[in-house]
Amino acid sequence: MNLRKGITHTLSAALVAGCLGSTSVSAETLRYALGYPPGSDSAKAAEHYADMVKEYSNGELNVRVYPLSLLNFAETSAGLRDGITDIGYLLSPYFPAEYPHTNLLAEAAMQTQLLDESVQGKEGPAYVGALLEYIFFHCDGCNNEFKAQNQVFTGMASSSNYMLNCNTPVTSVADLRGKRLRAAGSQWSRWATGFGATPVTLSGNDAMEALSQGVVDCVLISAPDLENLGIIEATTNITTDMPGGVFAGAPIANTNMDTWRRLSDDQRRAMLQASAHISAEIPFVYHAREADVLERASSEMGIKLHKAEPDLVNATREFVRGDMTVIAQYYKDRHGVQNGVEMLEEFRPILEKWVGLVQDVDSKEALAEVYWTEVLSKVDPSKHGL
């Protein structure tokens, strides 16, 4: 071999290797774990979030999504705390002792039933917007409990309205008595108990089998999650307007604090920008898909759709009014939240404001822009979580 040619070739190879090595070092890959299976709405939203993180960070950050493989719902809190994942789709009601301030706000989501009719069909987007604003700027208790779990709050999501998905018709107060209901939050557990039913706590991943085997009579969950979690296969009757409220205990992009602190301010801002999108996509898509899921359930699967009887509607509204006081007292007595009444009083006008802010939103992109403009753009990445 010609020596000069060989030296030139060696130097060129070294330069290429050096450039490639530099690229791999500068681009960091973050792990994102969620308990939903591949192909579900939330898994798709997580992939879109990953794309947005890469775009907004100019390729400095990549996100690899692990749907129902790295951690399930019950494992996410500890796994995120311990660094098994960098980002986690946290469902805070699974962990009542760890996130009491956040869960207090989430449990109050049935209050959407007490707002005027303009909230209908916008419950999720309005509640998420109010939670983003309140947690970032008004809830030290929320952020401190995330910090205690080695996490940083960056985004929130919700479902669409919760329904009674059962293996028998349940439309009246009398029908509820004696039933076993899988409930995903304490507010729905209290609602069940108040009407003579028995609440059962199960992971969403186990709900389909429980309903199919008769371990429970009904699963309280949103229409899109009937498909996302396979529960629709065991459902024969759906009461579409009961119990109402949205599942709002979903800090969907909580980030491991050690991971967050090693990022630059620009990288943290990129993650906040991406969080505006996933925070918007999940509630928007859930509401958009609700009608489609119910149509397929009825026309293709023979599932019977019902509306609740007036006695159950009126009794449920009365329950929700009284439950606001119960929530505050429960979190004071059980978890030491001393300012629960004040939190709910401060939160209500913010929620009412957000009902107005989302009225004209007609796409997930438009909703993301509202979340970014009104809330996330105002979060200081040089201070938040540090």
FIDO-967644 format. One record per residue (C-alpha): residue number from 1; residue in three letters; y, x negated, z. Coordinates in nm, 2 decimals, padded with zeros to 4 digits, always signed. Each point is the difference from the previous one (the first is absolute). Layout:
{i:NUM, aa:Ala, v:Y, u:X, w:Z} .
...
***
This chain:
{i:1, aa:Met, v:+00.00, u:+00.00, w:+00.00} .
{i:2, aa:Asn, v:+00.35, u:-00.12, w:-00.08} .
{i:3, aa:Leu, v:+00.14, u:-00.11, w:+00.34} .
{i:4, aa:Arg, v:+00.35, u:+00.14, w:-00.06} .
{i:5, aa:Lys, v:-00.14, u:+00.32, w:-00.13} .
{i:6, aa:Gly, v:-00.23, u:+00.02, w:+00.30} .
{i:7, aa:Ile, v:+00.29, u:-00.06, w:+00.25} .
{i:8, aa:Thr, v:+00.21, u:+00.26, w:-00.18} .
{i:9, aa:His, v:-00.28, u:+00.25, w:+00.01} .
{i:10, aa:Thr, v:-00.05, u:-00.07, w:+00.38} .
{i:11, aa:Leu, v:+00.36, u:+00.03, w:+00.08} .
{i:12, aa:Ser, v:+00.03, u:+00.33, w:-00.20} .
{i:13, aa:Ala, v:-00.30, u:+00.14, w:+00.18} .
{i:14, aa:Ala, v:+00.15, u:-00.10, w:+00.33} .
{i:15, aa:Leu, v:+00.33, u:+00.17, w:-00.08} .
{i:16, aa:Val, v:-00.17, u:+00.32, w:-00.11} .
{i:17, aa:Ala, v:-00.21, u:+00.00, w:+00.32} .
{i:18, aa:Gly, v:+00.31, u:-00.07, w:+00.21} .
{i:19, aa:Cys, v:+00.18, u:+00.29, w:-00.17} .
{i:20, aa:Leu, v:-00.30, u:+00.24, w:+00.05} .
{i:21, aa:Gly, v:-00.02, u:-00.12, w:+00.36} .
{i:22, aa:Ser, v:+00.36, u:+00.07, w:+00.06} .
{i:23, aa:Thr, v:-00.03, u:+00.35, w:-00.14} .
{i:24, aa:Ser, v:-00.29, u:+00.09, w:+00.22} .
{i:25, aa:Val, v:+00.18, u:-00.13, w:+00.31} .
{i:26, aa:Ser, v:+00.32, u:+00.19, w:-00.07} .
{i:27, aa:Ala, v:-00.17, u:+00.34, w:-00.06} .
{i:28, aa:Glu, v:-00.16, u:+00.14, w:+00.32} .
{i:29, aa:Thr, v:-00.26, u:+00.28, w:-00.01} .
{i:30, aa:Leu, v:+00.01, u:+00.25, w:+00.28} .
{i:31, aa:Arg, v:-00.30, u:+00.22, w:+00.09} .
{i:32, aa:Tyr, v:+00.06, u:+00.38, w:+00.02} .
{i:33, aa:Ala, v:-00.27, u:+00.20, w:+00.18} .
{i:34, aa:Leu, v:-00.03, u:+00.38, w:-00.01} .
{i:35, aa:Gly, v:-00.27, u:+00.24, w:+00.11} .
{i:36, aa:Tyr, v:+00.02, u:+00.22, w:-00.31} .
{i:37, aa:Pro, v:-00.26, u:-00.05, w:-00.27} .
{i:38, aa:Pro, v:+00.07, u:-00.15, w:-00.35} .
{i:39, aa:Gly, v:+00.15, u:+00.26, w:-00.24} .
{i:40, aa:Ser, v:+00.16, u:+00.21, w:+00.27} .
{i:41, aa:Asp, v:+00.37, u:+00.08, w:-00.01} .
{i:42, aa:Ser, v:+00.08, u:-00.24, w:+00.28} .
{i:43, aa:Ala, v:-00.20, u:-00.28, w:-00.17} .
{i:44, aa:Lys, v:+00.19, u:+00.05, w:-00.32} .
{i:45, aa:Ala, v:+00.33, u:+00.00, w:+00.19} .
{i:46, aa:Ala, v:-00.11, u:-00.33, w:+00.17} .
{i:47, aa:Glu, v:-00.06, u:-00.16, w:-00.34} .
{i:48, aa:His, v:+00.34, u:+00.11, w:-00.12} .
{i:49, aa:Tyr, v:+00.15, u:-00.14, w:+00.32} .
{i:50, aa:Ala, v:-00.17, u:-00.33, w:-00.08} .
{i:51, aa:Asp, v:+00.16, u:+00.00, w:-00.35} .
{i:52, aa:Met, v:+00.34, u:+00.07, w:+00.16} .
{i:53, aa:Val, v:-00.03, u:-00.28, w:+00.25} .
{i:54, aa:Lys, v:-00.08, u:-00.24, w:-00.28} .
{i:55, aa:Glu, v:+00.29, u:+00.13, w:-00.21} .
{i:56, aa:Tyr, v:+00.26, u:+00.00, w:+00.27} .
{i:57, aa:Ser, v:-00.10, u:-00.35, w:+00.13} .
{i:58, aa:Asn, v:+00.02, u:-00.14, w:-00.35} .
{i:59, aa:Gly, v:-00.37, u:-00.10, w:+00.02} .
{i:60, aa:Glu, v:+00.03, u:-00.18, w:+00.33} .
{i:61, aa:Leu, v:-00.22, u:+00.26, w:+00.17} .
{i:62, aa:Asn, v:-00.33, u:+00.15, w:-00.12} .
{i:63, aa:Val, v:-00.18, u:+00.28, w:+00.19} .
{i:64, aa:Arg, v:-00.37, u:+00.05, w:-00.03} .
{i:65, aa:Val, v:-00.11, u:+00.36, w:+00.10} .
{i:66, aa:Tyr, v:-00.32, u:+00.06, w:+00.19} .
{i:67, aa:Pro, v:-00.08, u:+00.37, w:-00.01} .
{i:68, aa:Leu, v:-00.27, u:+00.09, w:+00.26} .
{i:69, aa:Ser, v:-00.15, u:-00.35, w:-00.01} .
{i:70, aa:Leu, v:+00.19, u:-00.23, w:+00.23} .
{i:71, aa:Leu, v:+00.08, u:+00.25, w:+00.28} .
{i:72, aa:Asn, v:-00.05, u:+00.37, w:+00.06} .
{i:73, aa:Phe, v:+00.25, u:+00.22, w:+00.17} .
{i:74, aa:Ala, v:-00.14, u:-00.06, w:+00.35} .
{i:75, aa:Glu, v:+00.01, u:-00.38, w:-00.05} .
{i:76, aa:Thr, v:+00.35, u:-00.03, w:-00.16} .
{i:77, aa:Ser, v:+00.21, u:-00.03, w:+00.32} .
{i:78, aa:Ala, v:-00.19, u:-00.29, w:+00.15} .
{i:79, aa:Gly, v:-00.07, u:-00.16, w:-00.34} .
{i:80, aa:Leu, v:+00.37, u:+00.00, w:-00.08} .
{i:81, aa:Arg, v:+00.08, u:-00.14, w:+00.34} .
{i:82, aa:Asp, v:-00.25, u:-00.28, w:-00.02} .
{i:83, aa:Gly, v:+00.09, u:-00.10, w:-00.36} .
{i:84, aa:Ile, v:-00.32, u:+00.12, w:-00.17} .
{i:85, aa:Thr, v:+00.24, u:+00.17, w:-00.24} .
{i:86, aa:Asp, v:+00.37, u:-00.08, w:-00.07} .
{i:87, aa:Ile, v:+00.10, u:+00.36, w:-00.07} .
{i:88, aa:Gly, v:-00.18, u:+00.31, w:+00.13} .
{i:89, aa:Tyr, v:+00.00, u:+00.38, w:-00.07} .
{i:90, aa:Leu, v:+00.03, u:+00.10, w:+00.36} .
{i:91, aa:Leu, v:-00.08, u:+00.35, w:+00.12} .
{i:92, aa:Ser, v:+00.17, u:-00.02, w:+00.34} .
{i:93, aa:Pro, v:-00.15, u:+00.32, w:+00.16} .
{i:94, aa:Tyr, v:-00.34, u:-00.18, w:+00.00} .
{i:95, aa:Phe, v:+00.16, u:-00.22, w:+00.27} .
{i:96, aa:Pro, v:+00.18, u:+00.22, w:+00.25} .
{i:97, aa:Ala, v:+00.06, u:-00.27, w:+00.26} .
{i:98, aa:Glu, v:+00.13, u:-00.26, w:-00.23} .
{i:99, aa:Tyr, v:+00.26, u:+00.20, w:-00.19} .
{i:100, aa:Pro, v:+00.13, u:+00.28, w:+00.23} .
{i:101, aa:His, v:+00.36, u:+00.02, w:-00.13} .
{i:102, aa:Thr, v:-00.11, u:+00.01, w:-00.36} .
{i:103, aa:Asn, v:-00.26, u:+00.26, w:+00.07} .
{i:104, aa:Leu, v:+00.24, u:+00.22, w:+00.19} .
{i:105, aa:Leu, v:+00.21, u:+00.03, w:-00.32} .
{i:106, aa:Ala, v:-00.31, u:+00.05, w:-00.21} .
{i:107, aa:Glu, v:-00.13, u:+00.27, w:+00.22} .
{i:108, aa:Ala, v:+00.32, u:+00.19, w:-00.03} .
{i:109, aa:Ala, v:-00.05, u:+00.05, w:-00.38} .
{i:110, aa:Met, v:-00.11, u:+00.36, w:+00.04} .
{i:111, aa:Gln, v:+00.36, u:+00.08, w:+00.06} .
{i:112, aa:Thr, v:+00.04, u:+00.02, w:-00.37} .
{i:113, aa:Gln, v:-00.13, u:+00.35, w:+00.04} .
{i:114, aa:Leu, v:+00.32, u:+00.09, w:+00.19} .
{i:115, aa:Leu, v:+00.24, u:-00.12, w:-00.26} .
{i:116, aa:Asp, v:+00.15, u:+00.22, w:-00.27} .
{i:117, aa:Glu, v:-00.18, u:+00.07, w:-00.33} .
{i:118, aa:Ser, v:+00.17, u:-00.29, w:-00.18} .
{i:119, aa:Val, v:-00.25, u:-00.24, w:+00.16} .
{i:120, aa:Gln, v:-00.30, u:+00.17, w:-00.16} .
{i:121, aa:Gly, v:-00.16, u:-00.24, w:-00.25} .
{i:122, aa:Lys, v:+00.22, u:-00.28, w:+00.13} .
{i:123, aa:Glu, v:-00.15, u:-00.04, w:+00.35} .
{i:124, aa:Gly, v:-00.15, u:-00.34, w:-00.05} .
{i:125, aa:Pro, v:+00.29, u:-00.17, w:-00.18} .
{i:126, aa:Ala, v:+00.25, u:+00.14, w:+00.26} .
{i:127, aa:Tyr, v:-00.21, u:-00.10, w:+00.30} .
{i:128, aa:Val, v:-00.06, u:-00.35, w:-00.13} .
{i:129, aa:Gly, v:+00.37, u:-00.06, w:-00.08} .
{i:130, aa:Ala, v:+00.09, u:+00.11, w:+00.35} .
{i:131, aa:Leu, v:-00.27, u:-00.22, w:+00.16} .
{i:132, aa:Leu, v:+00.11, u:-00.31, w:-00.20} .
{i:133, aa:Glu, v:+00.36, u:+00.05, w:+00.11} .
{i:134, aa:Tyr, v:-00.09, u:+00.07, w:+00.36} .
{i:135, aa:Ile, v:-00.25, u:-00.27, w:+00.05} .
{i:136, aa:Phe, v:+00.20, u:-00.28, w:-00.16} .
{i:137, aa:Phe, v:+00.33, u:+00.09, w:+00.16} .
{i:138, aa:His, v:-00.05, u:+00.21, w:+00.31} .
{i:139, aa:Cys, v:-00.34, u:-00.07, w:+00.15} .
{i:140, aa:Asp, v:-00.03, u:-00.32, w:+00.19} .
{i:141, aa:Gly, v:-00.31, u:+00.13, w:+00.17} .
{i:142, aa:Cys, v:-00.17, u:+00.04, w:-00.34} .
{i:143, aa:Asn, v:+00.08, u:-00.35, w:-00.11} .
{i:144, aa:Asn, v:-00.08, u:-00.15, w:+00.33} .
{i:145, aa:Glu, v:-00.35, u:+00.15, w:+00.00} .
{i:146, aa:Phe, v:-00.06, u:-00.14, w:-00.35} .
{i:147, aa:Lys, v:+00.12, u:-00.34, w:+00.13} .
{i:148, aa:Ala, v:-00.25, u:+00.02, w:+00.28} .
{i:149, aa:Gln, v:-00.27, u:+00.04, w:-00.26} .
{i:150, aa:Asn, v:+00.13, u:-00.30, w:-00.19} .
{i:151, aa:Gln, v:+00.12, u:+00.23, w:-00.28} .
{i:152, aa:Val, v:+00.33, u:+00.07, w:-00.19} .
{i:153, aa:Phe, v:+00.09, u:+00.35, w:-00.12} .
{i:154, aa:Thr, v:+00.10, u:+00.02, w:-00.37} .
{i:155, aa:Gly, v:-00.09, u:+00.34, w:-00.13} .
{i:156, aa:Met, v:-00.14, u:+00.35, w:+00.08} .
{i:157, aa:Ala, v:-00.18, u:+00.27, w:-00.19} .
{i:158, aa:Ser, v:-00.13, u:+00.35, w:+00.06} .
{i:159, aa:Ser, v:-00.23, u:+00.26, w:-00.15} .
{i:160, aa:Ser, v:+00.08, u:+00.34, w:-00.14} .
{i:161, aa:Asn, v:-00.06, u:+00.31, w:+00.22} .
{i:162, aa:Tyr, v:-00.32, u:+00.01, w:+00.21} .
{i:163, aa:Met, v:-00.24, u:+00.29, w:-00.07} .
{i:164, aa:Leu, v:-00.31, u:+00.15, w:+00.15} .
{i:165, aa:Asn, v:-00.29, u:-00.12, w:-00.21} .
{i:166, aa:Cys, v:-00.31, u:+00.17, w:+00.13} .
{i:167, aa:Asn, v:-00.36, u:+00.11, w:-00.06} .
{i:168, aa:Thr, v:+00.09, u:+00.36, w:+00.09} .
{i:169, aa:Pro, v:+00.32, u:+00.22, w:-00.04} .
{i:170, aa:Val, v:+00.25, u:-00.07, w:+00.28} .
{i:171, aa:Thr, v:+00.32, u:+00.20, w:-00.05} .
{i:172, aa:Ser, v:+00.08, u:+00.17, w:+00.34} .
{i:173, aa:Val, v:+00.03, u:-00.08, w:+00.36} .
{i:174, aa:Ala, v:-00.34, u:+00.16, w:+00.06} .
{i:175, aa:Asp, v:-00.16, u:-00.21, w:-00.27} .
{i:176, aa:Leu, v:+00.11, u:-00.32, w:+00.17} .
{i:177, aa:Arg, v:-00.16, u:+00.07, w:+00.34} .
{i:178, aa:Gly, v:-00.31, u:-00.21, w:+00.05} .
{i:179, aa:Lys, v:+00.04, u:-00.21, w:-00.31} .
{i:180, aa:Arg, v:-00.03, u:-00.38, w:+00.00} .
{i:181, aa:Leu, v:+00.29, u:-00.16, w:-00.18} .
{i:182, aa:Arg, v:+00.04, u:-00.36, w:-00.11} .
{i:183, aa:Ala, v:+00.36, u:-00.08, w:+00.09} .
{i:184, aa:Ala, v:+00.18, u:-00.31, w:-00.10} .
{i:185, aa:Gly, v:+00.28, u:+00.02, w:+00.26} .
{i:186, aa:Ser, v:+00.06, u:+00.12, w:+00.35} .
{i:187, aa:Gln, v:+00.23, u:+00.28, w:-00.12} .
{i:188, aa:Trp, v:-00.28, u:+00.16, w:-00.20} .
{i:189, aa:Ser, v:-00.24, u:-00.06, w:+00.28} .
{i:190, aa:Arg, v:+00.23, u:+00.20, w:+00.23} .
{i:191, aa:Trp, v:+00.05, u:+00.26, w:-00.26} .
{i:192, aa:Ala, v:-00.38, u:+00.04, w:-00.03} .
{i:193, aa:Thr, v:-00.05, u:+00.02, w:+00.38} .
{i:194, aa:Gly, v:+00.28, u:+00.25, w:+00.03} .
{i:195, aa:Phe, v:-00.19, u:+00.24, w:-00.23} .
{i:196, aa:Gly, v:-00.34, u:-00.04, w:+00.17} .
{i:197, aa:Ala, v:-00.14, u:-00.26, w:-00.24} .
{i:198, aa:Thr, v:-00.14, u:-00.34, w:+00.08} .
{i:199, aa:Pro, v:+00.17, u:-00.31, w:-00.15} .
{i:200, aa:Val, v:-00.22, u:-00.28, w:-00.11} .
{i:201, aa:Thr, v:+00.12, u:-00.36, w:-00.06} .
{i:202, aa:Leu, v:-00.16, u:-00.17, w:-00.30} .
{i:203, aa:Ser, v:+00.11, u:-00.26, w:-00.24} .
{i:204, aa:Gly, v:+00.10, u:+00.13, w:-00.34} .
{i:205, aa:Asn, v:-00.28, u:-00.21, w:-00.14} .
{i:206, aa:Asp, v:-00.26, u:+00.21, w:+00.20} .
{i:207, aa:Ala, v:+00.15, u:+00.35, w:-00.05} .
{i:208, aa:Met, v:-00.19, u:+00.10, w:-00.31} .
{i:209, aa:Glu, v:-00.34, u:-00.07, w:+00.15} .
{i:210, aa:Ala, v:+00.10, u:+00.18, w:+00.32} .
{i:211, aa:Leu, v:+00.11, u:+00.31, w:-00.19} .
{i:212, aa:Ser, v:-00.31, u:+00.00, w:-00.23} .
{i:213, aa:Gln, v:-00.23, u:-00.02, w:+00.30} .
{i:214, aa:Gly, v:+00.18, u:+00.26, w:+00.20} .
{i:215, aa:Val, v:+00.11, u:-00.24, w:+00.27} .
{i:216, aa:Val, v:+00.35, u:+00.15, w:-00.06} .
{i:217, aa:Asp, v:+00.09, u:+00.34, w:-00.15} .
{i:218, aa:Cys, v:+00.33, u:-00.11, w:-00.15} .
{i:219, aa:Val, v:+00.19, u:-00.32, w:-00.08} .
{i:220, aa:Leu, v:+00.37, u:+00.01, w:+00.03} .
{i:221, aa:Ile, v:+00.13, u:-00.21, w:-00.28} .
{i:222, aa:Ser, v:+00.23, u:+00.01, w:-00.31} .
{i:223, aa:Ala, v:-00.13, u:+00.12, w:-00.34} .
{i:224, aa:Pro, v:+00.01, u:-00.34, w:-00.18} .
{i:225, aa:Asp, v:-00.20, u:-00.16, w:+00.28} .
{i:226, aa:Leu, v:-00.27, u:+00.26, w:-00.05} .
{i:227, aa:Glu, v:-00.07, u:-00.20, w:-00.32} .
{i:228, aa:Asn, v:+00.10, u:-00.34, w:+00.12} .
{i:229, aa:Leu, v:-00.25, u:+00.01, w:+00.29} .
{i:230, aa:Gly, v:-00.26, u:+00.21, w:-00.18} .
{i:231, aa:Ile, v:+00.03, u:+00.29, w:+00.25} .
{i:232, aa:Ile, v:+00.04, u:+00.25, w:-00.28} .
{i:233, aa:Glu, v:-00.37, u:-00.03, w:-00.06} .
{i:234, aa:Ala, v:-00.08, u:+00.17, w:+00.33} .
{i:235, aa:Thr, v:+00.29, u:+00.26, w:+00.00} .
{i:236, aa:Thr, v:-00.06, u:+00.36, w:-00.08} .
{i:237, aa:Asn, v:+00.33, u:+00.17, w:+00.13} .
{i:238, aa:Ile, v:+00.36, u:-00.13, w:+00.02} .
{i:239, aa:Thr, v:+00.28, u:+00.17, w:+00.19} .
{i:240, aa:Thr, v:+00.29, u:-00.16, w:-00.18} .
{i:241, aa:Asp, v:+00.29, u:+00.07, w:+00.25} .
{i:242, aa:Met, v:-00.17, u:-00.09, w:+00.33} .
{i:243, aa:Pro, v:+00.06, u:-00.19, w:+00.21} .
{i:244, aa:Gly, v:+00.28, u:-00.16, w:-00.19} .
{i:245, aa:Gly, v:+00.20, u:-00.31, w:+00.07} .
{i:246, aa:Val, v:-00.07, u:-00.34, w:-00.16} .
{i:247, aa:Phe, v:-00.19, u:-00.31, w:+00.11} .
{i:248, aa:Ala, v:+00.29, u:-00.23, w:+00.07} .
{i:249, aa:Gly, v:-00.15, u:-00.28, w:+00.21} .
{i:250, aa:Ala, v:-00.04, u:-00.24, w:-00.29} .
{i:251, aa:Pro, v:+00.19, u:-00.33, w:+00.01} .
{i:252, aa:Ile, v:-00.16, u:-00.09, w:-00.33} .
{i:253, aa:Ala, v:+00.12, u:-00.35, w:-00.05} .
{i:254, aa:Asn, v:+00.01, u:-00.15, w:+00.35} .
{i:255, aa:Thr, v:+00.00, u:-00.38, w:-00.03} .
{i:256, aa:Asn, v:-00.15, u:-00.26, w:+00.23} .
{i:257, aa:Met, v:+00.29, u:-00.15, w:+00.19} .
{i:258, aa:Asp, v:-00.11, u:-00.36, w:-00.06} .
{i:259, aa:Thr, v:-00.02, u:+00.07, w:-00.38} .
{i:260, aa:Trp, v:+00.34, u:+00.16, w:+00.01} .
{i:261, aa:Arg, v:+00.17, u:-00.28, w:+00.18} .
{i:262, aa:Arg, v:-00.12, u:-00.27, w:-00.24} .
{i:263, aa:Leu, v:+00.16, u:+00.19, w:-00.29} .
{i:264, aa:Ser, v:+00.35, u:-00.07, w:-00.13} .
{i:265, aa:Asp, v:+00.27, u:+00.26, w:+00.04} .
{i:266, aa:Asp, v:-00.02, u:+00.07, w:-00.38} .
{i:267, aa:Gln, v:-00.38, u:+00.05, w:+00.03} .
{i:268, aa:Arg, v:+00.04, u:+00.24, w:+00.29} .
{i:269, aa:Arg, v:+00.26, u:+00.19, w:-00.19} .
{i:270, aa:Ala, v:-00.24, u:+00.02, w:-00.30} .
{i:271, aa:Met, v:-00.26, u:+00.16, w:+00.24} .
{i:272, aa:Leu, v:+00.25, u:+00.25, w:+00.13} .
{i:273, aa:Gln, v:+00.09, u:+00.09, w:-00.36} .
{i:274, aa:Ala, v:-00.37, u:+00.05, w:-00.08} .
{i:275, aa:Ser, v:-00.04, u:+00.21, w:+00.31} .
{i:276, aa:Ala, v:+00.26, u:+00.24, w:-00.12} .
{i:277, aa:His, v:-00.23, u:+00.07, w:-00.29} .
{i:278, aa:Ile, v:-00.33, u:+00.05, w:+00.19} .
{i:279, aa:Ser, v:+00.18, u:+00.20, w:+00.26} .
{i:280, aa:Ala, v:+00.12, u:+00.23, w:-00.28} .
{i:281, aa:Glu, v:-00.31, u:+00.01, w:-00.21} .
{i:282, aa:Ile, v:-00.25, u:+00.12, w:+00.25} .
{i:283, aa:Pro, v:+00.18, u:+00.31, w:+00.13} .
{i:284, aa:Phe, v:+00.13, u:+00.09, w:-00.35} .
{i:285, aa:Val, v:-00.34, u:-00.03, w:-00.16} .
{i:286, aa:Tyr, v:-00.16, u:+00.19, w:+00.28} .
{i:287, aa:His, v:+00.23, u:+00.29, w:-00.05} .
{i:288, aa:Ala, v:-00.03, u:-00.02, w:-00.38} .
{i:289, aa:Arg, v:-00.38, u:+00.00, w:+00.01} .
{i:290, aa:Glu, v:-00.04, u:+00.28, w:+00.26} .
{i:291, aa:Ala, v:+00.01, u:+00.29, w:-00.26} .
{i:292, aa:Asp, v:-00.23, u:-00.18, w:-00.24} .
{i:293, aa:Val, v:-00.26, u:-00.07, w:+00.27} .
{i:294, aa:Leu, v:+00.01, u:+00.36, w:+00.12} .
{i:295, aa:Glu, v:-00.04, u:+00.13, w:-00.36} .
{i:296, aa:Arg, v:-00.31, u:-00.22, w:-00.06} .
{i:297, aa:Ala, v:-00.14, u:+00.10, w:+00.34} .
{i:298, aa:Ser, v:+00.03, u:+00.37, w:-00.09} .
{i:299, aa:Ser, v:-00.08, u:+00.00, w:-00.37} .
{i:300, aa:Glu, v:-00.26, u:-00.28, w:-00.03} .
{i:301, aa:Met, v:-00.16, u:-00.01, w:+00.34} .
{i:302, aa:Gly, v:+00.01, u:+00.37, w:+00.11} .
{i:303, aa:Ile, v:+00.19, u:-00.08, w:+00.32} .
{i:304, aa:Lys, v:+00.18, u:+00.31, w:+00.14} .
{i:305, aa:Leu, v:+00.37, u:-00.04, w:+00.07} .
{i:306, aa:His, v:+00.16, u:+00.21, w:+00.27} .
{i:307, aa:Lys, v:+00.34, u:+00.06, w:+00.16} .
{i:308, aa:Ala, v:+00.01, u:+00.04, w:+00.38} .
{i:309, aa:Glu, v:+00.04, u:+00.34, w:+00.16} .
{i:310, aa:Pro, v:+00.34, u:+00.08, w:+00.14} .
{i:311, aa:Asp, v:-00.12, u:-00.02, w:+00.36} .
{i:312, aa:Leu, v:-00.10, u:-00.36, w:-00.05} .
{i:313, aa:Val, v:+00.32, u:-00.09, w:-00.19} .
{i:314, aa:Asn, v:+00.22, u:+00.14, w:+00.28} .
{i:315, aa:Ala, v:-00.21, u:-00.15, w:+00.28} .
{i:316, aa:Thr, v:+00.00, u:-00.34, w:-00.17} .
{i:317, aa:Arg, v:+00.39, u:+00.00, w:-00.02} .
{i:318, aa:Glu, v:+00.02, u:+00.09, w:+00.36} .
{i:319, aa:Phe, v:-00.24, u:-00.28, w:+00.08} .
{i:320, aa:Val, v:+00.21, u:-00.26, w:-00.19} .
{i:321, aa:Arg, v:+00.32, u:+00.10, w:+00.19} .
{i:322, aa:Gly, v:-00.17, u:-00.05, w:+00.33} .
{i:323, aa:Asp, v:-00.18, u:-00.32, w:-00.11} .
{i:324, aa:Met, v:+00.31, u:-00.20, w:-00.03} .
{i:325, aa:Thr, v:+00.04, u:+00.00, w:+00.38} .
{i:326, aa:Val, v:-00.37, u:-00.06, w:+00.05} .
{i:327, aa:Ile, v:+00.01, u:-00.31, w:-00.23} .
{i:328, aa:Ala, v:+00.29, u:-00.16, w:+00.19} .
{i:329, aa:Gln, v:-00.16, u:+00.08, w:+00.34} .
{i:330, aa:Tyr, v:-00.34, u:-00.12, w:-00.11} .
{i:331, aa:Tyr, v:+00.13, u:-00.34, w:-00.12} .
{i:332, aa:Lys, v:+00.20, u:-00.04, w:+00.32} .
{i:333, aa:Asp, v:-00.30, u:+00.07, w:+00.22} .
{i:334, aa:Arg, v:-00.27, u:-00.17, w:-00.20} .
{i:335, aa:His, v:+00.17, u:-00.29, w:-00.17} .
{i:336, aa:Gly, v:+00.33, u:-00.06, w:+00.20} .
{i:337, aa:Val, v:+00.24, u:+00.11, w:-00.28} .
{i:338, aa:Gln, v:+00.30, u:+00.08, w:+00.21} .
{i:339, aa:Asn, v:+00.24, u:+00.12, w:-00.27} .
{i:340, aa:Gly, v:-00.23, u:+00.23, w:-00.20} .
{i:341, aa:Val, v:+00.24, u:+00.30, w:+00.03} .
{i:342, aa:Glu, v:+00.29, u:-00.21, w:-00.11} .
{i:343, aa:Met, v:-00.20, u:-00.14, w:-00.29} .
{i:344, aa:Leu, v:-00.09, u:+00.35, w:-00.13} .
{i:345, aa:Glu, v:+00.36, u:+00.12, w:+00.04} .
{i:346, aa:Glu, v:+00.13, u:-00.30, w:-00.19} .
{i:347, aa:Phe, v:-00.26, u:+00.03, w:-00.27} .
{i:348, aa:Arg, v:+00.04, u:+00.37, w:-00.08} .
{i:349, aa:Pro, v:+00.35, u:-00.03, w:-00.17} .
{i:350, aa:Ile, v:-00.12, u:-00.31, w:-00.20} .
{i:351, aa:Leu, v:-00.29, u:+00.21, w:-00.13} .
{i:352, aa:Glu, v:+00.23, u:+00.29, w:-00.09} .
{i:353, aa:Lys, v:+00.22, u:-00.25, w:-00.19} .
{i:354, aa:Trp, v:-00.30, u:-00.13, w:-00.19} .
{i:355, aa:Val, v:-00.10, u:+00.34, w:-00.11} .
{i:356, aa:Gly, v:+00.32, u:+00.01, w:-00.19} .
{i:357, aa:Leu, v:-00.03, u:-00.36, w:-00.13} .
{i:358, aa:Val, v:-00.33, u:+00.06, w:-00.17} .
{i:359, aa:Gln, v:+00.08, u:+00.35, w:-00.15} .
{i:360, aa:Asp, v:+00.07, u:-00.13, w:-00.35} .
{i:361, aa:Val, v:-00.25, u:-00.28, w:-00.01} .
{i:362, aa:Asp, v:-00.24, u:+00.06, w:-00.29} .
{i:363, aa:Ser, v:-00.20, u:-00.32, w:-00.03} .
{i:364, aa:Lys, v:-00.15, u:-00.27, w:+00.23} .
{i:365, aa:Glu, v:+00.24, u:-00.25, w:-00.15} .
{i:366, aa:Ala, v:+00.30, u:+00.21, w:+00.09} .
{i:367, aa:Leu, v:-00.13, u:+00.05, w:+00.35} .
{i:368, aa:Ala, v:-00.05, u:-00.38, w:+00.03} .
{i:369, aa:Glu, v:+00.36, u:-00.05, w:-00.10} .
{i:370, aa:Val, v:+00.12, u:+00.24, w:+00.27} .
{i:371, aa:Tyr, v:-00.21, u:-00.18, w:+00.27} .
{i:372, aa:Trp, v:+00.13, u:-00.33, w:-00.12} .
{i:373, aa:Thr, v:+00.37, u:+00.10, w:-00.02} .
{i:374, aa:Glu, v:+00.00, u:+00.20, w:+00.33} .
{i:375, aa:Val, v:-00.22, u:-00.21, w:+00.22} .
{i:376, aa:Leu, v:-00.19, u:-00.31, w:-00.12} .
{i:377, aa:Ser, v:+00.29, u:-00.18, w:-00.17} .
{i:378, aa:Lys, v:+00.18, u:+00.01, w:+00.34} .
{i:379, aa:Val, v:-00.28, u:-00.18, w:+00.18} .
{i:380, aa:Asp, v:+00.10, u:-00.37, w:+00.06} .
{i:381, aa:Pro, v:-00.30, u:-00.22, w:-00.10} .
{i:382, aa:Ser, v:+00.14, u:-00.29, w:+00.19} .
{i:383, aa:Lys, v:-00.02, u:+00.19, w:+00.33} .
{i:384, aa:His, v:-00.26, u:+00.28, w:-00.03} .
{i:385, aa:Gly, v:-00.33, u:-00.09, w:+00.16} .
{i:386, aa:Leu, v:+00.12, u:-00.34, w:+00.11} .
***
